[in-house]
Amino acid sequence: MEQLDAAELTAVLENFVRMFIRLPAVDRLSFTTLSVLHTLARIGPMRLTDLTASEQVTQSAVTQIVAKLERDGLVGRRPDPTDGRAVLVHITEAGAAIVNGRRDNRVGHLAGLVDRLGDDERAAIARALPALTRITELHEQRR
């Protein structure tokens, strides 16, 4: 059985993620702004404090990003049903359309690259997907 080197995995994933997040996209928004939209699309409505923790930026930065996204119609705010004093930020249809459009764009670009791989390389990546998903799940459980 082949051993997995965590340092090599880290280096490969860093290079892949760097390439992946820079794939051409129609909408040119900042990385943090896009991250907020993707987080809201994936997790659902969140309080600003939770969004701040998730995005690992300051409360002030998240507040400014959310205010701009709200002005642009990409997110909205509504009262938290569990605490009337709190507000939940949620993605709008327009915001979700940006997230979905970016995903479609990435799928297209990545499909072109994957098509250039050999059968064994594609099969190796397919076999790795469940393990990569599990790593993500383990990380989420630690939070």
C-alpha positions in Angstrom: 0.0 0.0 0.0 1.3 3.4 -1.0 1.9 5.9 1.9 0.3 9.3 1.8 2.7 12.2 2.5 0.7 15.0 4.1 3.3 17.6 3.0 3.1 16.4 -0.6 -0.7 16.4 -0.4 -0.6 19.9 0.9 1.7 21.2 -1.8 -0.4 19.5 -4.6 -3.7 20.9 -3.2 -2.2 24.4 -2.7 -1.2 24.4 -6.3 -4.4 23.0 -7.5 -6.6 25.4 -5.5 -4.4 28.4 -6.6 -5.1 27.4 -10.3 -8.7 26.5 -9.6 -9.8 29.8 -8.0 -8.1 31.7 -10.8 -9.9 29.9 -13.6 -11.5 32.5 -15.9 -14.9 33.8 -14.6 -17.4 36.3 -16.0 -17.9 38.2 -12.7 -14.9 40.0 -11.4 -15.5 40.2 -7.6 -12.8 40.1 -4.9 -11.9 36.7 -3.5 -13.4 37.5 -0.1 -16.6 38.7 -1.6 -16.9 35.6 -3.7 -16.1 33.5 -0.7 -19.0 35.1 1.3 -21.4 34.3 -1.6 -20.1 30.7 -1.8 -20.4 30.3 1.9 -24.0 31.5 2.0 -24.9 29.4 -1.0 -23.4 26.3 0.7 -24.4 26.8 4.3 -27.5 29.0 4.1 -28.4 32.1 6.1 -25.9 33.1 8.7 -25.4 35.8 11.4 -22.7 38.3 10.6 -20.6 37.0 13.6 -20.7 33.4 12.1 -19.9 34.7 8.7 -16.9 36.6 10.1 -15.6 33.5 11.8 -16.2 31.4 8.6 -14.4 33.9 6.4 -11.6 34.6 8.8 -11.7 38.3 8.3 -12.6 41.2 10.6 -16.2 41.9 11.6 -15.7 45.3 9.9 -14.6 43.7 6.6 -17.6 41.3 6.6 -20.0 44.1 7.4 -18.7 46.2 4.5 -18.8 43.2 2.1 -22.3 42.3 3.1 -23.4 46.0 2.8 -22.0 46.1 -0.8 -23.5 42.8 -1.7 -26.8 43.9 -0.3 -26.7 47.2 -2.4 -25.9 45.0 -5.4 -28.9 42.8 -4.7 -26.7 39.7 -4.1 -27.6 39.1 -0.5 -30.4 40.2 1.8 -31.0 40.4 5.6 -33.9 39.2 7.6 -34.6 38.7 11.3 -33.3 35.6 12.9 -36.4 33.6 13.9 -34.6 32.2 17.0 -33.5 35.6 18.2 -35.4 38.8 17.3 -32.4 41.0 18.1 -30.2 39.2 15.5 -30.2 39.3 11.7 -29.4 36.6 9.2 -27.7 37.3 5.9 -28.9 35.2 3.0 -28.0 34.9 -0.6 -30.5 36.1 -3.2 -31.4 34.5 -6.5 -29.0 37.0 -8.2 -26.2 36.0 -5.8 -26.9 32.3 -6.3 -26.8 32.9 -10.1 -23.3 34.3 -9.7 -22.2 31.2 -7.7 -23.8 28.8 -10.1 -22.4 30.7 -13.1 -18.9 30.5 -11.7 -19.3 26.8 -11.0 -20.5 26.2 -14.5 -17.5 28.2 -15.8 -15.1 26.2 -13.8 -16.7 22.9 -14.8 -16.2 23.9 -18.4 -12.5 24.9 -18.0 -11.7 21.9 -15.8 -13.4 19.5 -18.1 -11.1 20.7 -20.9 -8.1 20.0 -18.8 -9.4 16.6 -17.5 -10.0 15.6 -21.2 -6.3 15.9 -21.7 -5.5 13.4 -19.0 -4.9 9.7 -19.6 -7.5 7.1 -18.5 -5.4 6.0 -15.5 -5.1 9.7 -14.3 -8.8 10.3 -14.6 -9.5 7.0 -12.8 -7.0 7.9 -10.0 -8.7 11.3 -9.4 -12.2 9.6 -9.4 -10.9 7.2 -6.8 -9.6 10.0 -4.6 -12.8 12.0 -4.6 -14.5 10.1 -1.7 -11.3 10.5 0.5 -11.1 14.2 -0.3 -14.8 14.6 0.6 -14.2 12.7 3.9 -11.3 15.1 4.8 -13.6 18.0 4.3 -16.3 16.4 6.5 -13.7 15.7 9.2 -12.6 19.3 9.1 -16.2 20.5 9.4 -16.8 18.2 12.4 -13.8 19.8 14.2 -15.5 23.2 14.0 
